[in-house]
Amino acid sequence: MGLKSILYSSKVWMESFAEKPTALISIFLLSFAESSFFPIPPDILLIAIAIASPKISFKAALWCSIGSILGGVAGYGIGYGLMETIGYPIVDFYNAHDVWQKVVETYNGEIGLWFLAGAAFTPIPYKISTIAAGATQMDLVPFVLISAIGRSARFFLVAGFLYYVGPKAKEYIDKYFDKLSIAFLILLVLGFVAIKYLL
């Protein structure tokens, strides 16, 4: 099976899944997991839900935000007290030792909170950022506030765009889904690259 067939099958499955009653619970769980250890970002499911059921776009963004913020706190907890047993194995899984060191150095520097804001809103790997925040014992209150603002802004921006653009967005995504999927994966990889070479 070629890449295009795999992407199309994934799209069909995601759209059918987005219409199920458990979609909001699923996006909460996915966003929670992605903020602390899981590799797949919740934006993919959020986009599918917003296209399949525009009337619940903002509700989906809310659940996505709440899950991501709580998952970020879980990631912070892993970094704060469970680095040896859970934190370092996660870093090993992503082969992100260089990225990890740079994030830790950044958090111990003057722009730590600004970097967290960028990680919360952009494709910079948020899970590494949350664990590093705990490992460097960043103050929890600013961590939660910045994460809440950044993650909510990201998810509500996606939901709002798809809600107001509506059918045109669906038509465009249907037509260019394979290219958009590849572009999204490239963005994720660039998030790691950005930390490695720009910090």
Secondary structure by P-SEA (a helix, b strand, c coil): ccaaaaaaaaaaaaaaaaaccaaaaaaaaaaaaaaccccccaaaaaaaaaaacccaaaaaaaaaaaaaaaaaaaaaaaaaccccccaaaaaaaaccaaaaaaaaaaaaccaaaaaaaaaacccccaaaaaaaaaaacccaaaaaaaaaaaaaaaaaaaaaaaaaacaaaaaaaaacaaaaaaaaaaaaaaaaaaaaccc
